[in-house]
Amino acid sequence: MRRHSETLLLVPLLPIFLAGMFPMFLIAMLGFFGLALFGMLVICVGLASSNEAHDNFNHDVIVHGFARGPERAARASDMHLAARLGLRLEAVGATMVITAAIGLCYAA
């Protein structure tokens, strides 16, 4: 029997590594300014996630009309769950920006 190489298991993870390498390189090379920039990007992702959740809910209401109570409650619950995730991302991004601002004040 021939053994297969374990390195072939890492090939599907290569794009994830390459995509994640840029933000880490950005933070390392730019320092606190890079952290603030990355925080603003996270805030933008949170806003986009929240807007997409509301857009999907509105699209369902417009296209399918008002649903019965349990189905409407399930759609609203999904929208609120996605909006809470967006709010958490915004909070994490704001924390990163504030941390970078404090770091810049103490480093200077």
C-alpha positions in Angstrom: 0.0 0.0 0.0 1.2 3.4 -0.8 0.8 6.2 1.7 -0.7 9.5 0.6 1.0 12.7 1.5 -0.6 14.9 4.2 0.4 18.0 2.4 -2.5 17.4 -0.1 -4.8 18.1 2.8 -3.4 21.6 3.2 -4.0 22.6 -0.5 -7.7 23.5 0.1 -6.7 25.8 3.0 -4.2 27.7 0.9 -6.7 30.3 -0.4 -7.9 31.0 3.2 -4.3 31.5 4.3 -3.7 33.9 1.4 -6.8 35.9 2.0 -6.0 36.2 5.8 -2.4 37.1 5.2 -3.2 40.6 3.9 -4.9 42.0 7.1 -2.2 40.5 9.3 0.5 42.0 7.1 -1.4 45.3 7.1 -1.5 45.4 10.9 2.1 44.4 11.3 3.5 47.0 8.8 1.3 49.9 9.7 1.0 49.4 13.5 -1.8 51.2 15.2 -2.9 52.9 12.0 -3.3 49.5 10.4 -5.3 48.3 13.4 -7.6 51.4 13.0 -7.9 50.8 9.3 -8.8 47.1 9.9 -11.3 48.2 12.5 -13.0 50.5 10.0 -13.2 47.6 7.6 -14.8 45.5 10.2 -17.3 48.3 10.9 -18.1 48.4 7.2 -18.7 44.6 7.1 -21.1 45.0 10.1 -23.0 47.7 8.4 -23.3 45.7 5.2 -24.4 42.6 7.1 -27.2 44.6 8.9 -28.3 46.2 5.6 -28.4 42.9 3.8 -30.6 41.4 6.6 -33.1 44.2 6.3 -33.0 44.0 2.5 -33.7 40.3 2.6 -36.6 40.8 5.0 -38.1 43.7 2.9 -37.6 41.6 -0.3 -39.6 38.7 1.2 -42.4 41.1 2.3 -42.6 42.8 -1.1 -42.3 39.7 -3.3 -44.3 37.2 -1.2 -46.6 39.6 0.6 -47.5 39.5 4.3 -47.1 35.9 5.6 -49.1 34.3 8.4 -48.0 34.9 11.9 -45.5 32.1 12.5 -43.8 32.5 9.2 -43.6 36.3 9.6 -42.2 35.8 13.1 -39.5 33.4 11.8 -38.5 35.9 9.1 -38.4 38.7 11.6 -36.4 36.6 14.0 -33.8 35.8 11.2 -33.6 39.5 10.4 -33.0 40.4 14.1 -30.4 37.7 14.4 -28.4 38.9 11.4 -28.8 42.5 12.6 -27.4 41.6 16.0 -24.5 40.0 14.3 -23.9 43.2 12.4 -24.1 45.2 15.6 -21.5 43.0 17.2 -19.2 43.4 14.3 -19.7 47.2 14.5 -18.9 47.1 18.2 -15.7 45.0 17.6 -14.6 47.4 14.9 -15.2 50.4 17.1 -13.2 48.8 19.8 -10.4 48.2 17.4 -10.4 51.9 16.3 -10.5 53.1 19.9 -7.7 50.7 20.9 -5.6 52.1 18.0 -6.3 55.7 19.0 -5.2 54.9 22.5 -2.2 53.1 21.3 -1.2 56.1 19.0 -1.6 58.5 22.0 0.6 56.4 24.2 3.2 55.6 21.5 3.7 59.2 20.6 
